[in-house]
Protein backbone atom coordinates (compact mmCIF):
# COMPACT_ATOMS: atom_id res chain seq x y z
CA UNK A 1 0.00 0.00 0.00
CA UNK A 2 1.25 3.49 -0.84
CA UNK A 3 1.62 5.74 2.20
CA UNK A 4 2.15 9.46 2.72
CA UNK A 5 5.77 9.14 3.84
CA UNK A 6 6.71 7.22 0.70
CA UNK A 7 4.90 9.68 -1.53
CA UNK A 8 6.49 12.65 0.20
CA UNK A 9 9.96 11.20 -0.25
CA UNK A 10 9.30 10.72 -3.96
CA UNK A 11 7.76 14.19 -4.25
CA UNK A 12 10.87 15.80 -2.77
CA UNK A 13 12.92 14.42 -5.66
CA UNK A 14 10.60 16.00 -8.24
CA UNK A 15 9.01 19.06 -6.62
CA UNK A 16 10.82 21.74 -4.56
CA UNK A 17 10.29 20.77 -0.93
CA UNK A 18 7.95 18.04 -2.10
CA UNK A 19 4.98 20.42 -2.24
CA UNK A 20 3.45 22.92 -4.63
CA UNK A 21 2.65 25.46 -1.91
CA UNK A 22 5.16 25.92 0.95
CA UNK A 23 3.00 25.65 4.10
CA UNK A 24 1.81 22.20 3.03
CA UNK A 25 5.26 20.81 3.86
CA UNK A 26 4.35 21.11 7.58
CA UNK A 27 7.85 22.33 8.46
CA UNK A 28 6.72 24.75 11.17
CA UNK A 29 4.86 21.97 12.99
CA UNK A 30 7.80 19.54 12.78
CA UNK A 31 5.80 17.06 10.79
CA UNK A 32 5.29 15.72 7.29
CA UNK A 33 2.23 16.19 5.09
CA UNK A 34 -0.49 13.61 4.75
CA UNK A 35 -1.46 12.91 1.15
CA UNK A 36 -5.21 13.16 0.61
CA UNK A 37 -7.08 10.90 -1.76
CA UNK A 38 -10.66 12.19 -1.38
CA UNK A 39 -12.88 14.51 0.64
CA UNK A 40 -16.59 14.74 1.27
CA UNK A 41 -18.58 17.06 3.51
CA UNK A 42 -16.50 17.89 6.58
CA UNK A 43 -14.18 14.90 6.20
CA UNK A 44 -11.17 13.91 4.12
CA UNK A 45 -9.30 10.64 3.73
CA UNK A 46 -5.57 10.01 3.40
CA UNK A 47 -3.94 7.54 1.05
CA UNK A 48 -3.60 5.22 4.07
CA UNK A 49 -7.39 5.35 4.53
CA UNK A 50 -7.31 7.54 7.66
CA UNK A 51 -10.38 9.71 8.13
CA UNK A 52 -9.93 13.29 9.32
CA UNK A 53 -12.34 16.03 10.36
CA UNK A 54 -11.19 18.94 8.24
CA UNK A 55 -10.82 22.48 9.58
CA UNK A 56 -8.58 23.67 6.75
CA UNK A 57 -11.26 23.27 4.07
CA UNK A 58 -8.83 23.98 1.23
CA UNK A 59 -7.75 27.10 3.17
CA UNK A 60 -11.27 28.42 3.43
CA UNK A 61 -13.29 28.18 0.22
CA UNK A 62 -15.16 24.95 0.96
CA UNK A 63 -17.87 26.68 2.98
CA UNK A 64 -20.50 24.24 1.70
CA UNK A 65 -18.22 21.34 2.53
CA UNK A 66 -16.28 19.14 0.15
CA UNK A 67 -18.01 17.65 -2.89
CA UNK A 68 -21.36 19.36 -2.34
CA UNK A 69 -23.88 17.52 -4.57
CA UNK A 70 -25.18 20.66 -6.30
CA UNK A 71 -21.65 21.82 -7.13
CA UNK A 72 -20.55 18.37 -8.29
CA UNK A 73 -23.57 18.07 -10.57
CA UNK A 74 -22.97 21.51 -12.07
CA UNK A 75 -19.32 20.71 -12.71
CA UNK A 76 -20.12 17.38 -14.36
CA UNK A 77 -22.64 19.01 -16.66
CA UNK A 78 -20.19 21.76 -17.58
CA UNK A 79 -17.14 19.59 -18.19
CA UNK A 80 -19.17 17.31 -20.45
CA UNK A 81 -19.48 20.31 -22.75
CA UNK A 82 -15.78 21.20 -22.65
CA UNK A 83 -13.21 22.25 -20.05
CA UNK A 84 -12.03 25.50 -21.61
CA UNK A 85 -13.06 27.52 -24.63
CA UNK A 86 -10.83 30.59 -24.44
CA UNK A 87 -14.02 32.42 -25.35
CA UNK A 88 -16.99 33.89 -23.47
CA UNK A 89 -19.61 31.60 -21.91
CA UNK A 90 -23.03 32.30 -20.41
CA UNK A 91 -22.08 31.12 -16.91
CA UNK A 92 -19.56 33.95 -16.46
CA UNK A 93 -22.38 36.46 -16.94
CA UNK A 94 -24.53 34.61 -14.39
CA UNK A 95 -21.75 34.60 -11.82
CA UNK A 96 -20.95 38.26 -12.45
CA UNK A 97 -24.60 39.16 -11.90
CA UNK A 98 -24.59 37.33 -8.58
CA UNK A 99 -21.43 39.07 -7.40
CA UNK A 100 -22.66 42.52 -8.38
CA UNK A 101 -25.95 41.90 -6.57
CA UNK A 102 -24.22 40.65 -3.41
CA UNK A 103 -21.43 43.22 -2.99
CA UNK A 104 -22.27 46.91 -2.52
CA UNK A 105 -18.80 47.97 -3.67
CA UNK A 106 -19.04 46.17 -7.01
CA UNK A 107 -20.72 47.53 -10.16
CA UNK A 108 -18.58 45.52 -12.58
CA UNK A 109 -16.35 42.49 -12.08
CA UNK A 110 -13.48 40.82 -13.95
CA UNK A 111 -12.91 37.09 -13.48
CA UNK A 112 -9.40 35.75 -12.95
CA UNK A 113 -7.93 32.45 -11.75
CA UNK A 114 -6.74 33.09 -8.20
CA UNK A 115 -6.72 35.53 -5.33
CA UNK A 116 -3.15 36.44 -6.24
CA UNK A 117 -4.24 37.43 -9.74
CA UNK A 118 -7.12 39.42 -8.28
CA UNK A 119 -4.97 41.51 -5.91
CA UNK A 120 -2.18 41.96 -8.45
CA UNK A 121 -4.65 43.16 -11.07
CA UNK A 122 -6.50 45.41 -8.62
CA UNK A 123 -3.26 47.15 -7.68
CA UNK A 124 -2.35 47.68 -11.34
CA UNK A 125 -5.81 49.13 -11.94
CA UNK A 126 -5.55 51.41 -8.90
CA UNK A 127 -2.20 52.71 -10.10
CA UNK A 128 -3.52 53.25 -13.61
CA UNK A 129 -6.67 54.96 -12.41
CA UNK A 130 -4.98 57.32 -9.94
CA UNK A 131 -1.72 57.89 -11.81
CA UNK A 132 0.16 57.14 -8.58
CA UNK A 133 2.57 54.37 -7.65
CA UNK A 134 2.60 53.76 -3.90
CA UNK A 135 0.45 51.20 -2.12
CA UNK A 136 -0.07 50.94 1.63
CA UNK A 137 -0.43 47.45 3.06
CA UNK A 138 -0.42 46.10 6.59
CA UNK A 139 2.21 43.95 8.27
CA UNK A 140 1.16 40.32 8.39
CA UNK A 141 -1.56 40.68 5.76
CA UNK A 142 -1.06 38.35 2.81
CA UNK A 143 -2.35 39.45 -0.58
CA UNK A 144 -0.92 36.67 -2.71
CA UNK A 145 2.61 36.16 -3.93
CA UNK A 146 2.97 38.97 -6.47
CA UNK A 147 6.15 40.95 -5.91
CA UNK A 148 4.72 44.20 -4.55
CA UNK A 149 2.81 42.44 -1.78
CA UNK A 150 5.54 40.20 -0.37
CA UNK A 151 6.89 42.92 1.91
CA UNK A 152 6.18 41.86 5.52
CA UNK A 153 3.59 39.37 4.36
CA UNK A 154 1.65 36.82 6.38
CA UNK A 155 0.64 33.23 5.59
CA UNK A 156 3.53 31.07 4.33
CA UNK A 157 6.01 33.95 4.27
CA UNK A 158 5.48 34.44 8.00
CA UNK A 159 5.27 30.71 8.73
CA UNK A 160 8.63 29.97 7.14
CA UNK A 161 10.27 33.14 8.54
CA UNK A 162 11.55 34.08 5.09
CA UNK A 163 13.58 37.30 5.55
CA UNK A 164 12.53 40.13 3.29
CA UNK A 165 11.51 39.22 -0.22
CA UNK A 166 14.31 37.27 -1.97
CA UNK A 167 14.04 37.40 -5.74
CA UNK A 168 12.15 40.67 -5.67
CA UNK A 169 14.19 43.73 -6.71
CA UNK A 170 14.27 46.48 -4.11
CA UNK A 171 12.79 48.88 -6.65
CA UNK A 172 9.65 46.75 -6.89
CA UNK A 173 8.83 47.06 -3.18
CA UNK A 174 10.14 50.61 -2.84
CA UNK A 175 6.60 51.87 -3.42
CA UNK A 176 5.07 49.49 -0.85
CA UNK A 177 4.37 51.32 2.40
CA UNK A 178 3.88 49.31 5.60
CA UNK A 179 1.88 49.94 8.75
CA UNK A 180 0.87 47.66 11.64
CA UNK A 181 -2.67 46.34 11.36
CA UNK A 182 -5.09 48.36 13.52
CA UNK A 183 -2.52 51.17 13.97
CA UNK A 184 -4.27 54.32 12.75
CA UNK A 185 -1.52 56.60 14.03
CA UNK A 186 0.94 54.90 11.69
CA UNK A 187 -1.51 55.10 8.78
CA UNK A 188 -2.18 58.78 9.33
CA UNK A 189 1.56 59.48 9.52
CA UNK A 190 2.12 57.77 6.17
CA UNK A 191 -0.67 59.77 4.60
CA UNK A 192 0.80 63.01 5.96
CA UNK A 193 4.10 62.15 4.28
CA UNK A 194 2.95 60.39 1.11
CA UNK A 195 -0.72 61.36 0.76
CA UNK A 196 -0.47 62.58 -2.84
CA UNK A 197 1.59 59.53 -3.90
CA UNK A 198 -0.60 56.72 -2.55
CA UNK A 199 -2.63 54.95 -5.21
CA UNK A 200 -4.37 52.58 -2.83
CA UNK A 201 -4.66 51.10 0.62
CA UNK A 202 -5.18 47.35 0.49
CA UNK A 203 -6.44 45.58 3.59
CA UNK A 204 -7.94 42.31 4.73
CA UNK A 205 -11.06 43.69 6.48
CA UNK A 206 -10.66 40.79 8.89
CA UNK A 207 -7.07 39.63 8.78
CA UNK A 208 -6.74 35.90 8.19
CA UNK A 209 -3.11 35.33 7.31
CA UNK A 210 -1.41 36.14 10.61
CA UNK A 211 -4.02 34.02 12.24
CA UNK A 212 -7.40 35.68 12.50
CA UNK A 213 -7.23 39.29 13.72
CA UNK A 214 -10.32 41.48 13.99
CA UNK A 215 -10.31 45.14 13.00
CA UNK A 216 -10.60 47.37 16.05
CA UNK A 217 -13.48 49.87 16.19
CA UNK A 218 -12.82 52.81 13.91
CA UNK A 219 -10.02 51.14 11.93
CA UNK A 220 -11.88 50.41 8.69
CA UNK A 221 -14.05 53.57 8.77
CA UNK A 222 -10.93 55.72 9.18
CA UNK A 223 -9.24 53.99 6.25
CA UNK A 224 -12.29 54.85 4.17
CA UNK A 225 -12.15 58.51 5.25
CA UNK A 226 -8.39 58.85 4.69
CA UNK A 227 -8.43 57.30 1.22
CA UNK A 228 -11.32 59.51 0.11
CA UNK A 229 -9.67 62.60 1.55
CA UNK A 230 -6.38 61.97 -0.25
CA UNK A 231 -7.74 60.63 -3.55
CA UNK A 232 -6.51 57.07 -3.00
CA UNK A 233 -8.53 53.91 -3.56
CA UNK A 234 -9.53 51.54 -0.78
CA UNK A 235 -9.11 47.88 -1.76
CA UNK A 236 -10.75 45.19 0.34
CA UNK A 237 -9.00 41.85 -0.02
CA UNK A 238 -11.97 39.57 0.63
CA UNK A 239 -10.31 36.40 -0.61
CA UNK A 240 -10.97 34.91 2.85
CA UNK A 241 -13.90 37.00 4.11
CA UNK A 242 -15.90 37.16 0.89
CA UNK A 243 -19.08 35.07 1.22
CA UNK A 244 -17.71 33.53 4.44
CA UNK A 245 -18.56 36.17 7.02
CA UNK A 246 -21.98 36.47 5.43
CA UNK A 247 -23.50 36.21 1.97
CA UNK A 248 -21.52 38.92 0.22
CA UNK A 249 -18.61 39.82 2.43
CA UNK A 250 -17.08 41.94 5.16
CA UNK A 251 -18.28 45.11 3.44
CA UNK A 252 -21.84 43.98 4.14
CA UNK A 253 -21.00 43.28 7.78
CA UNK A 254 -19.12 46.50 8.52
CA UNK A 255 -21.10 48.80 6.25
CA UNK A 256 -17.98 50.10 4.48
CA UNK A 257 -18.00 50.33 0.69
CA UNK A 258 -14.50 49.91 -0.80
CA UNK A 259 -13.49 51.14 -4.24
CA UNK A 260 -12.23 47.71 -5.30
CA UNK A 261 -12.91 44.22 -3.94
CA UNK A 262 -10.79 41.09 -4.46
CA UNK A 263 -12.29 37.62 -4.20
CA UNK A 264 -10.91 34.09 -4.30
CA UNK A 265 -11.75 30.43 -4.65
CA UNK A 266 -14.93 30.51 -2.60
CA UNK A 267 -16.76 32.07 -5.56
CA UNK A 268 -15.79 29.03 -7.62
CA UNK A 269 -16.68 26.35 -5.10
CA UNK A 270 -12.97 25.73 -4.51
CA UNK A 271 -11.99 25.68 -8.18
CA UNK A 272 -9.11 27.94 -9.33
CA UNK A 273 -11.12 31.16 -9.48
CA UNK A 274 -10.65 34.75 -8.42
CA UNK A 275 -12.24 38.07 -9.26
CA UNK A 276 -11.83 41.77 -8.71
CA UNK A 277 -14.54 44.35 -9.03
CA UNK A 278 -15.50 47.86 -8.13
CA UNK A 279 -17.10 51.08 -9.23
CA UNK A 280 -18.01 51.27 -12.90
CA UNK A 281 -15.83 54.31 -13.59
CA UNK A 282 -12.78 52.49 -12.21
CA UNK A 283 -13.45 49.11 -13.81
CA UNK A 284 -14.04 50.80 -17.17
CA UNK A 285 -10.30 51.51 -17.32
CA UNK A 286 -9.60 47.78 -17.84
CA UNK A 287 -8.84 46.59 -21.39
CA UNK A 288 -10.48 46.27 -23.83
CA UNK A 289 -12.67 49.25 -22.88
CA UNK A 290 -9.78 51.04 -21.16
CA UNK A 291 -6.00 51.27 -21.14
CA UNK A 292 -5.07 49.09 -18.13
CA UNK A 293 -4.19 45.66 -19.49
CA UNK A 294 -5.02 42.35 -17.84
CA UNK A 295 -5.83 39.00 -19.44
CA UNK A 296 -6.07 35.26 -18.82
CA UNK A 297 -6.81 32.28 -21.06
CA UNK A 298 -8.64 30.38 -18.31
CA UNK A 299 -10.38 33.41 -16.80
CA UNK A 300 -14.12 32.76 -16.80
CA UNK A 301 -13.68 29.16 -17.92
CA UNK A 302 -17.01 27.29 -18.08
CA UNK A 303 -16.29 24.64 -15.44
CA UNK A 304 -15.21 27.06 -12.74
CA UNK A 305 -18.05 29.44 -13.56
CA UNK A 306 -20.61 26.64 -13.30
CA UNK A 307 -19.16 25.65 -9.93
CA UNK A 308 -19.34 29.25 -8.77
CA UNK A 309 -22.94 29.77 -9.79
CA UNK A 310 -23.98 26.55 -8.05
CA UNK A 311 -22.01 27.50 -4.92
CA UNK A 312 -23.51 30.96 -4.58
CA UNK A 313 -27.02 29.62 -5.16
CA UNK A 314 -26.55 27.25 -2.24
CA UNK A 315 -24.91 29.88 -0.03
CA UNK A 316 -27.81 32.22 -0.72
CA UNK A 317 -30.08 29.72 1.07
CA UNK A 318 -27.71 28.94 3.94
CA UNK A 319 -28.19 29.87 7.60
CA UNK A 320 -25.07 31.91 8.34
CA UNK A 321 -26.26 32.96 11.78
CA UNK A 322 -26.61 29.37 12.93
CA UNK A 323 -23.13 28.43 11.70
CA UNK A 324 -21.72 31.51 13.43
CA UNK A 325 -23.37 30.49 16.71
CA UNK A 326 -22.13 26.91 16.47
CA UNK A 327 -18.60 27.93 15.51
CA UNK A 328 -18.35 30.39 18.39
CA UNK A 329 -19.49 27.69 20.81
CA UNK A 330 -16.94 25.18 19.47
CA UNK A 331 -14.06 27.66 19.60
CA UNK A 332 -14.98 28.78 23.09
CA UNK A 333 -15.11 25.20 24.36
CA UNK A 334 -11.74 24.39 22.76
CA UNK A 335 -10.26 27.39 24.55
CA UNK A 336 -11.77 26.25 27.87
CA UNK A 337 -10.42 22.71 27.47
CA UNK A 338 -6.92 24.03 26.82
CA UNK A 339 -7.08 26.48 29.70
CA UNK A 340 -8.11 23.64 32.02
CA UNK A 341 -4.71 22.13 31.18
CA UNK A 342 -2.96 25.29 32.28
CA UNK A 343 -2.30 26.53 28.73
CA UNK A 344 -2.66 30.25 28.07
CA UNK A 345 -4.81 30.78 24.99
CA UNK A 346 -6.18 33.80 23.17
CA UNK A 347 -9.23 33.24 20.97
CA UNK A 348 -10.14 35.38 17.98
CA UNK A 349 -13.40 34.31 16.36
CA UNK A 350 -15.88 35.70 13.85
CA UNK A 351 -18.53 33.96 11.78
CA UNK A 352 -17.18 30.55 10.67
CA UNK A 353 -13.47 31.15 11.24
CA UNK A 354 -11.31 31.34 14.34
CA UNK A 355 -7.74 31.14 15.59
CA UNK A 356 -6.46 29.85 18.91
CA UNK A 357 -3.25 31.71 19.72
CA UNK A 358 -1.03 30.15 22.39
CA UNK A 359 -0.25 33.59 23.79
CA UNK A 360 -0.59 35.50 27.06
CA UNK A 361 -1.88 38.78 25.63
CA UNK A 362 -4.66 39.67 23.17
CA UNK A 363 -3.68 39.43 19.50
CA UNK A 364 -4.45 42.60 17.56
CA UNK A 365 -1.68 42.77 14.95
CA UNK A 366 1.25 40.88 13.44
CA UNK A 367 3.62 41.75 16.28
CA UNK A 368 1.32 40.28 18.93
CA UNK A 369 0.50 37.28 16.71
CA UNK A 370 4.22 36.61 16.36
CA UNK A 371 4.56 36.29 20.14
CA UNK A 372 2.35 33.18 20.17
CA UNK A 373 4.14 29.98 21.17
CA UNK A 374 4.87 28.15 17.91
CA UNK A 375 6.26 25.11 19.72
CA UNK A 376 3.05 24.60 21.69
CA UNK A 377 0.98 25.04 18.52
CA UNK A 378 3.11 22.44 16.73
CA UNK A 379 2.49 19.94 19.51
CA UNK A 380 -1.23 20.75 19.47
CA UNK A 381 -1.35 20.28 15.68
CA UNK A 382 0.38 16.90 15.78
CA UNK A 383 -1.70 15.49 18.61
CA UNK A 384 -4.97 16.68 17.08
CA UNK A 385 -4.04 15.19 13.71
CA UNK A 386 -3.15 11.90 15.38
CA UNK A 387 -6.61 11.99 16.97
CA UNK A 388 -8.32 12.52 13.60
CA UNK A 389 -8.62 16.32 13.41
CA UNK A 390 -6.91 18.27 10.62
CA UNK A 391 -5.87 21.81 11.51
CA UNK A 392 -3.74 24.24 9.52
CA UNK A 393 -0.02 23.34 9.68
CA UNK A 394 0.80 26.86 10.85
CA UNK A 395 -0.22 29.05 13.76
CA UNK A 396 -0.50 31.97 11.33
CA UNK A 397 -3.68 30.58 9.76
CA UNK A 398 -7.37 30.27 10.59
CA UNK A 399 -9.52 27.28 11.40
CA UNK A 400 -12.54 27.11 9.09
CA UNK A 401 -15.87 25.47 9.75
CA UNK A 402 -18.46 24.79 7.06
CA UNK A 403 -22.15 24.15 6.64
CA UNK A 404 -21.22 20.47 6.36
CA UNK A 405 -19.74 20.26 9.86
CA UNK A 406 -22.10 18.48 12.23
CA UNK A 407 -22.54 18.55 15.99
CA UNK A 408 -20.94 15.09 15.99
CA UNK A 409 -17.86 16.55 14.26
CA UNK A 410 -17.62 19.24 16.91
CA UNK A 411 -18.00 16.74 19.76
CA UNK A 412 -15.31 14.51 18.30
CA UNK A 413 -13.07 17.55 17.93
CA UNK A 414 -13.56 18.44 21.59
CA UNK A 415 -12.93 14.83 22.60
CA UNK A 416 -9.66 14.94 20.65
CA UNK A 417 -8.68 18.18 22.35
CA UNK A 418 -9.29 16.60 25.76
CA UNK A 419 -6.59 14.01 24.98
CA UNK A 420 -3.93 16.63 24.23
CA UNK A 421 -1.04 16.98 26.68
CA UNK A 422 1.74 19.56 26.78
Secondary structure, 3 states (H helix, E strand, C coil): CCCHHHHHHHHHHHCHHHCCCHHHHCHHHCCCCCCEEEEEECEEEECCCCEEEECCHHHHCCCCCECCHHHHHHHHHHHCCCCCCCCCCHHHHHHHHHHHHHCCCCCEEEEECCHHHHHHHHHHHHHHHHCCCEEEEECCCCCCCCHHHCCCCCCHHHHCCCCCCCCCCHHHHCCEEEECCCCHHHHHHHHHHHCCCEEEEEECCCECCCCCECCCCCHHHHHHHHHHHHCCEEEEECCCCCCCCCCCCHHHHHCCCCCEEEECHHHHCCCCCEEEEECHHHHCCECCCCCECCCCCCCCCHHHHHHHHHHHHHHCCCCHHHHHHHHHHHHHHHHHHHHHCCCCCEEEEECCEEEEECCCCCCCCHHHHHCCCHHHHHHHHHHHHHCCEECCCCCCCCEECCCCCCHHHHHHHHHHHHCCCC
